[in-house]
């Protein structure tokens, strides 16, 4: 997606060979019009597929998932990062290790919001080691729902997450693939 | 907002005299079309006001803030609940006490994304004791920006947060005001 590449080159900051900061339009400040364009692009890539629900994880996945849900006209579910006090009844739980924060946490979805008849599109902002995506794939499996695919805004191709998902036969689409990074430099595929 | 009242009556669950669960369309599963309608309504209420930025706090404020940002065509900033490892430079910090979680946490906005020339609309899903809103008001003040107003999806009028903000001369708009709640019963103004 050319628009997104340009935006990353203009505003993104490679802080190291793994950390890409895109706080000005995706992760802290959000550009709603760009999110809408991303939603439209995701819709195009999965044209003809029946999708009944979009699944993401809080917090930075919510914006892009919501806009994709709006374009597709389906509900969005965001997995919560721990068991919130108002979640009741049965929940699906995925375990995620965050390399950024160096800690393991659970992501949780109440069973009411993912049913066996659902056709689910998983969305996340970044794909690196794939921990969050794998946690969401596990949640879709626990629900007995059908996984349509995984869509990602920025994939770090030099990390193994995307490959692992594709090796499992999962349809993965990423809008931008970063081939290589170092401090101050970003190279796309 | 009649549409929202109906939705709360149909799907909301009053778990006690203070906890209202609206997980099926606002806090866990999100209805993007309802969020869009809410964004349009907020725009109408602040018609004629110049707004350059929407401010909310992660995670459940993001959806409604994003859709309002889309309707107003301005960027959305979400305060983060703790100092993330990729936040650098100067930040504004607000301290918030959560009655739900019974803990105090910081909300943080990097100074780059709120400037003295900004005209800010603060958005949140709930207003009860007003802790999160007060934290965001403090952040707007630290930035030296102009606060246009505070908009809320659901205000619990029997708690003091809204009154405290209005007593400070802040323009507060809430789409639905809950006058009284008890287990299984919700009464609007």
Boltz contact constraints between the chains, C-beta under 6 A:
constraints:
  - contact:
      token1: [A, 21]
      token2: [B, 86]
      max_distance: 6.0
  - contact:
      token1: [A, 29]
      token2: [B, 75]
      max_distance: 6.0
  - contact:
      token1: [A, 29]
      token2: [B, 77]
      max_distance: 6.0
  - contact:
      token1: [A, 29]
      token2: [B, 113]
      max_distance: 6.0
  - contact:
      token1: [A, 30]
      token2: [B, 76]
      max_distance: 6.0
  - contact:
      token1: [A, 31]
      token2: [B, 75]
      max_distance: 6.0
  - contact:
      token1: [A, 32]
      token2: [B, 66]
      max_distance: 6.0
  - contact:
      token1: [A, 32]
      token2: [B, 69]
      max_distance: 6.0
  - contact:
      token1: [A, 32]
      token2: [B, 70]
      max_distance: 6.0
  - contact:
      token1: [A, 58]
      token2: [B, 59]
      max_distance: 6.0
  - contact:
      token1: [A, 59]
      token2: [B, 58]
      max_distance: 6.0
  - contact:
      token1: [A, 59]
      token2: [B, 59]
      max_distance: 6.0
  - contact:
      token1: [A, 62]
      token2: [B, 62]
      max_distance: 6.0
  - contact:
      token1: [A, 63]
      token2: [B, 66]
      max_distance: 6.0
  - contact:
      token1: [A, 66]
      token2: [B, 32]
      max_distance: 6.0
  - contact:
      token1: [A, 66]
      token2: [B, 63]
      max_distance: 6.0
  - contact:
      token1: [A, 66]
      token2: [B, 66]
      max_distance: 6.0
  - contact:
      token1: [A, 69]
      token2: [B, 32]
      max_distance: 6.0
  - contact:
      token1: [A, 70]
      token2: [B, 32]
      max_distance: 6.0
  - contact:
      token1: [A, 75]
      token2: [B, 29]
      max_distance: 6.0
  - contact:
      token1: [A, 75]
      token2: [B, 31]
      max_distance: 6.0
  - contact:
      token1: [A, 76]
      token2: [B, 30]
      max_distance: 6.0
  - contact:
      token1: [A, 77]
      token2: [B, 29]
      max_distance: 6.0
  - contact:
      token1: [A, 85]
      token2: [B, 100]
      max_distance: 6.0
  - contact:
      token1: [A, 86]
      token2: [B, 21]
      max_distance: 6.0
  - contact:
      token1: [A, 100]
      token2: [B, 85]
      max_distance: 6.0
  - contact:
      token1: [A, 113]
      token2: [B, 29]
      max_distance: 6.0
